[in-house]
Amino acid sequence: MGQLINIQPVTRIEGHASIAIQLDDRGEVQDSRVHFMSLRGFEKFVEGKPAEELPRIVNRICGICPWQHHLASNKAVDRCFGVTPPPAGRKLRELMQAISHSEDKILHFYFLAAPDFVMGPDSDYGVRNVIGVAKAHPELARRVVRMRYATKMILEKFAGKAIHPHAGVVGGFSRVLLEEDRREFLGKMKEMLEFALFTIDFAKTQVFPKYLDAVASLGVINTGFIGTVDDHGALNLYDGKIRLMKPDGSFVDFDPQDYLDYLGEHVEPHSYGKFPYARCWNEGFSLDPLQPRGIYRANTLARINVADKMATPRAQAELEEFREKFGRPAQFTLLHHWARLIEEVYACEHAIELLEGPEITDPNVRAKVEPKAGRGVGCLEAPRGTLIHDYTTDSAGMVTKANMIVGTTHNLGPISLSVNQAARTLIQRGVVDETILNKIEMAVRAYDP
Amino acid sequence: MAVKVVQEWLNSCSGCEISIVDMGERLLDVLALVEFVHSPVLMDHKYFGQLGDGKHLEIPEAAVGIVSGGVRNEEHLEIIRLMRQKCQIIVALGTCATHGGIPALSNSYSNQETLERYYGTESTDRPEEFPNQGVPTLLDACSALDEQVKVDVYLPGCPPHPDHVFAALVALVEGKPLDLPGRSVCDHCPTVREGKGQVKQLRRFLQPPYQQSPDEPLDKMRCILEQGMLCMGPVTRAGCGGDGITPRCLTARVPCRGCYGPVKQDGNQRLDMLNALASNGIDVGSLPETVSMLRFAGAHRMLRPARKA
């Protein structure tokens, strides 16, 4: 038995994971495992709670995408109680969704991913972090922090609380958007769009060209993809049908209420996190690197791949350029970063559209609600992937059953495969150094887990 | 000289860490004053050496250790114990660290019940055995940090307001005492209270509180509890509004649910709230359940699995 390498913890990611790589006697990679360490049991402990309280409990699943859990939960409870939010209530939720996506992508690109690209994957770990980036590029760092803060403060000012929000309520939204606030937020989101366009341009001219070799080799795997599209096939972050694409680009569309017919979750003995897979492909689940089965990816690259188009002009232009270069579906794992910046442009453009729309300041934001027995699936796109909340309530509107498939978990299988690919490619004859191990982690970071 | 800081997250969601980032440009000032020597979210220091070949968990020595999340498994326990040895000051960041937080709602159930449901949901292919290879064994319950080690500074909040995170970091760097708001959310709430009301029953939060117009300022709106809806403000520690003071739930016209934990570190939000309601003649039987009153503070054995008949 050869050496065992522990990358523990995987760092500059948003969750808890570790990687174990087993080498054989010759120093070649025999096996690799990614351990996903967190188990909190939300599915159990929300039982018996009033359903209308769930959006304020399940947002704590993730402090980075609390808005998405909050809103998916609101959508699920609406459906359990058979209520449809008025147009302004729905649009305010959608606005919060777009704005929170816009700040999240900036956070990931500059704070978590950029150190690898700006400082370099082989730089010393003491400077390969956001602090190192801030010292090397102080003006850019200040601009990043200021822009992200401005966006976060829209959420804070209007919705009361940016992290672990409470302004989405069953039947709609708790606040009315006043005209003066609308104008202020519109100005801020226009600035944010400028910054999004600057960021993608900066990445395309100064960052990505240096790493084209890595893009074409690091963590590359061949999988299917999942994401949400509207009736015209355009990417939609808030609502629509789920599109599940095979590695060859063929796809099925389905109503989120029917997700159990299409998706399953597999359990591996080495991970608390479950592994979603495409049950409807009827090939089962396997992480065998030579013949994976049932594996599809979620998150930015997946959404860019499943969408026929982007619903806004600047993002559409970026998508066309991307497709020209990488085709559809694009499989290179590091392209998640590029796709993330295209979505960033879309999120800003869409927030502006909503703020310029006529209904957003309508005072009717919340429909009348009576608790009752029902079942509801609330689904939308979290930054890390398609998010599904599925609740059942009794006649008093108390939760009797809850199931959730969380964005990142779709990618646990793909992350495991990308790690295996990276380890096999980079580790040969037992030679391991810090740069190699960091590059293996870069294959994980692309997924922003 | 920069103050050395170790940062860790245990049974957590990363919201507390994002709250640190949400200080805005003050973050850059803080980064100039502190030196992170271990922080999984920010930098690449590893537990078992940079080449992953070490045999023992390693965390560097530091003046300050900032920890979010409660303690739910054996790895969390090992980390917090080692941090206690290596750090002069341990800061419990966020309500999960101070009182268990939302994940401590799982303390109402045995691990077996939680695992049965999580690995038995409608979308899951139920395994023969629950995961047990290379994953840390669960402890019997989710505990707050001070149930395991001595805690020097408590910074509750779900998440703590960035203003307080900033104030705390500056105080620690300068070696000065930290002055956080005591008292309750109600003490900072501008809504109108008229004393004992006519309310005898509580309604669930299924309709908005009454306001004369959408732009009515908060100091003209009647107290949500006096309007007949449960609000945990009276038994919840103040501070969620940060330097802006106004409680953040109320800003959005929704009732407080208790995210800063009890007013006193060892308080019991459920007991205190039920007492307050009863003494005001409100029928607590009108509430659909009361476990949720401890949704942020279920550690310290406040929530426990039901006894089997």
Interface residues (C-beta under 8 A of the other chain):
Chain A: Q3 I5 N6 I7 Q8 P9 T11 R12 I13 E14 G15 H16 S18 A20 I21 R33 H35 M37 S38 L39 R40 G41 E43 K44 F45 V46 E47 G48 K49 P50 E52 E53 R56 I57 R60 I61 C62 G63 I64 P66 L107 F111 L112 Y125 G126 R128 N129 V130 I131 A134 A141 R142 V145 R146 R148 Y149 K152 A159 G160 K161 A162 I163 H164 P165 H166 A167 V169 V170 G171 S174 R175 V176 L178 Y259 L260 L263 G264 E265 H266 V267 E268 P269 H270 S271 Y272 K274 P276 F285 P363 R366 K368 V369 E370 P371 D390 A396 G397 M398 N403 I405 V432 D433 E434 L437 N438 E441
Chain B: W9 N11 S12 C13 S14 G15 C16 E17 I18 S19 V21 D22 G24 E25 L27 L28 L31 F36 P40 V41 L42 M43 D44 H45 K46 Y47 F48 Q50 L51 G52 D53 R72 N73 E75 G101 I102 P103 L105 S106 S108 Y109 E113 T114 L115 R117 Y118 Y119 T121 E122 S123 T124 D125 R126 P127 E129 F130 P131 N132 Q133 G134 V135 P136 L138 C158 P159 R204 F205 L206 Q207 P208 P214 D215 C240 R248 C249 L250 T251 A252 R253 V254 R257 C259 P288 E289 V291 S292 R295
